[in-house]
Amino acid sequence: MLSVAEVEQPVAGAGEVLVRVRAASVNARDWHVMRGDPKIARWMDRSVFSRKGPANPVPGGDFAGTVEAVGEGVTDLAVGEEVFGEGNSGAFAEFVAVPRALLDRKPANLNFEQAAAVPLAGNTALTCLSHLGDSERVLIIGASGGVGTFAVQIARARHAEVTAVCSTRNVEAARALGAEHVFDYTRETITGRFDTVLDLAGTRPLRELLRLVEPTGTLVLSGGGNFDGGSWFGPVGLLARGQLARPFRRETQRRHRSTR
Ligand SMILES: NC(=O)c1ccc[n+]([C@@H]2O[C@H](COP(=O)([O-])OP(=O)(O)OC[C@H]3O[C@@H](n4cnc5c(N)ncnc54)[C@H](OP(=O)(O)O)[C@@H]3O)[C@@H](O)[C@H]2O)c1
């Protein structure tokens, strides 16, 4: 259960930076970590999960703020500098201490709220599309979500022809972000063949996704469906099936570092 409480102010250890949080964003990951869901995750990453709940009772990964103090060995950031980053937890508080490598200076053209919305979702999109060559045809299923809105813009910046998939209310937003074509999944069947298919919704069976990828194309899976929680495998199920199918397909299947 989420509640407001007084907690000890964290201290910047060696190699860490203490940040005064000005804005934090909420990602699907925070929901997973708070609920210890799916259950298999409790055994996968003990720095994030304990058997009984989150390893750190203060949730929150993404943040933007100002440097309050630096730990031993951090020499390239000064107190008062504006930064943003992605920690494991603790960002839904006034202060968070994170390793130096997990934050950077905030771009001057972003305010704190905008900067805090970037790290996890933006990094996920960037990682998912890191293989993109020039002028590929890219299908993004879940183009209107946290990761998808970054993915559409990254693909366009790489000169891809982007086809977005989202629901009716988001069709115009997907076009405004740069998608040339949009499938409204509530009314239409997705058709065609694409050089890259990025599936962020996880609601389609693997065989259906593979039909949408060119024989020499790339299928990228991130997340696994709109489940209500409480399952053992949750979003990991589709990713695991993708890995199991891998030796039997010519297509490349990528799995980015975060399946959360
Ligand atoms: N957010 C992160 O930082 C992050 C990081 C790593 C992994 N992930 C994983 O990546 C996945 C997407 O995360 P997100 O934060 O982008 O989620 P989100 O903001 O909830 O977006 C979900 C997207 O999927 C679309 N969608 C829902 N049902 C669909 C269906 N049946 N067919 C096609 N599209 C459908 C939604 O479209 P409408 O809203 O238009 O219905 C929306 O565009 C999740 O599985 C998450 O666990 C997220």
PDBQT file of the ligand as one rigid body, heavy atoms in Angstrom, charges set to zero:
ROOT
HETATM    1  N1  LIG A 301       7.435   2.649 -19.316  1.00  0.00    +0.000 N 
HETATM    2  C1  LIG A 301       8.671   2.147 -19.236  1.00  0.00    +0.000 C 
HETATM    3  O1  LIG A 301       9.602   2.875 -18.905  1.00  0.00    +0.000 OA
HETATM    4  C2  LIG A 301       8.955   0.695 -19.596  1.00  0.00    +0.000 A 
HETATM    5  C3  LIG A 301      10.265   0.224 -19.475  1.00  0.00    +0.000 A 
HETATM    6  C4  LIG A 301      10.537  -1.111 -19.820  1.00  0.00    +0.000 A 
HETATM    7  C5  LIG A 301       9.505  -1.926 -20.256  1.00  0.00    +0.000 A 
HETATM    8  N2  LIG A 301       8.241  -1.436 -20.345  1.00  0.00    +0.000 N 
HETATM    9  C6  LIG A 301       7.177  -2.334 -20.796  1.00  0.00    +0.000 C 
HETATM   10  O2  LIG A 301       6.807  -1.895 -22.090  1.00  0.00    +0.000 OA
HETATM   11  C7  LIG A 301       5.404  -2.048 -22.233  1.00  0.00    +0.000 C 
HETATM   12  C8  LIG A 301       4.783  -0.684 -22.588  1.00  0.00    +0.000 C 
HETATM   13  O3  LIG A 301       5.010   0.196 -21.501  1.00  0.00    +0.000 OA
HETATM   14  P1  LIG A 301       4.411   1.665 -21.522  1.00  0.00    +0.000 P 
HETATM   15  O4  LIG A 301       4.848   2.341 -20.272  1.00  0.00    +0.000 OA
HETATM   16  O5  LIG A 301       4.716   2.304 -22.829  1.00  0.00    +0.000 OA
HETATM   17  O6  LIG A 301       2.849   1.318 -21.407  1.00  0.00    +0.000 OA
HETATM   18  P2  LIG A 301       1.600   2.299 -21.603  1.00  0.00    +0.000 P 
HETATM   19  O7  LIG A 301       2.000   3.719 -21.430  1.00  0.00    +0.000 OA
HETATM   20  O8  LIG A 301       0.503   1.748 -20.766  1.00  0.00    +0.000 OA
HETATM   21  O9  LIG A 301       1.221   2.106 -23.153  1.00  0.00    +0.000 OA
HETATM   22  C9  LIG A 301       0.612   0.923 -23.643  1.00  0.00    +0.000 C 
HETATM   23  C10 LIG A 301       0.404   1.084 -25.140  1.00  0.00    +0.000 C 
HETATM   24  O10 LIG A 301      -0.139  -0.130 -25.658  1.00  0.00    +0.000 OA
HETATM   25  C11 LIG A 301      -1.292   0.188 -26.426  1.00  0.00    +0.000 C 
HETATM   26  N3  LIG A 301      -2.198  -0.961 -26.372  1.00  0.00    +0.000 N 
HETATM   27  C12 LIG A 301      -2.935  -1.389 -25.325  1.00  0.00    +0.000 A 
HETATM   28  N4  LIG A 301      -3.641  -2.497 -25.690  1.00  0.00    +0.000 NA
HETATM   29  C13 LIG A 301      -3.323  -2.747 -26.973  1.00  0.00    +0.000 A 
HETATM   30  C14 LIG A 301      -3.707  -3.736 -27.904  1.00  0.00    +0.000 A 
HETATM   31  N5  LIG A 301      -4.591  -4.704 -27.593  1.00  0.00    +0.000 N 
HETATM   32  N6  LIG A 301      -3.172  -3.704 -29.161  1.00  0.00    +0.000 NA
HETATM   33  C15 LIG A 301      -2.284  -2.733 -29.499  1.00  0.00    +0.000 A 
HETATM   34  N7  LIG A 301      -1.871  -1.764 -28.675  1.00  0.00    +0.000 NA
HETATM   35  C16 LIG A 301      -2.389  -1.768 -27.412  1.00  0.00    +0.000 A 
HETATM   36  C17 LIG A 301      -1.852   1.456 -25.799  1.00  0.00    +0.000 C 
HETATM   37  O11 LIG A 301      -2.658   2.170 -26.728  1.00  0.00    +0.000 OA
HETATM   38  P3  LIG A 301      -3.913   3.073 -26.236  1.00  0.00    +0.000 P 
HETATM   39  O12 LIG A 301      -3.478   3.793 -24.971  1.00  0.00    +0.000 OA
HETATM   40  O13 LIG A 301      -4.149   3.996 -27.372  1.00  0.00    +0.000 OA
HETATM   41  O14 LIG A 301      -5.027   2.114 -25.946  1.00  0.00    +0.000 OA
HETATM   42  C18 LIG A 301      -0.543   2.200 -25.520  1.00  0.00    +0.000 C 
HETATM   43  O15 LIG A 301      -0.047   2.801 -26.696  1.00  0.00    +0.000 OA
HETATM   44  C19 LIG A 301       4.854  -2.597 -20.901  1.00  0.00    +0.000 C 
HETATM   45  O16 LIG A 301       4.677  -3.998 -21.028  1.00  0.00    +0.000 OA
HETATM   46  C20 LIG A 301       5.944  -2.272 -19.907  1.00  0.00    +0.000 C 
HETATM   47  O17 LIG A 301       5.982  -3.220 -18.865  1.00  0.00    +0.000 OA
HETATM   48  C21 LIG A 301       7.947  -0.148 -20.021  1.00  0.00    +0.000 A 
ENDROOT
TORSDOF 0
